[in-house]
Amino acid sequence: MKCVMRWIGPAIALAAFGLVLPRRSLAYLDPGTGSYMLQMLLALLVGGAFALKIFWKRIVAFFKRQPPAASTAEPEREQTKDDDPHSA
């Protein structure tokens, strides 16, 4: 993790430097491109909100330094002879 963190700062600086440099571009963006970018942004936001909803308890437990709550599934009970529909 430390190795990755060491490269994040220079990578962001290099990307920002590349965006600031002026260069000539002969590109064409059709009208559908803006719509597609908006759609991708909305998908990113909705997906992030869904992931946050799914993992909310784990996130809160992490910051409170508590173990996540146990699942609420019922413990399995043993099947008795009365429960078996195939018994005679």
ABEGO torsion letter per residue (X at the ends): XAAAAAAAAAAAAAAAAAAABBBBBBBBBBAAAAAAAAAAAAAAAAAAAAAAAAAAAAAAAAAAGBBBBBBABBBBBBBBAAABAABX
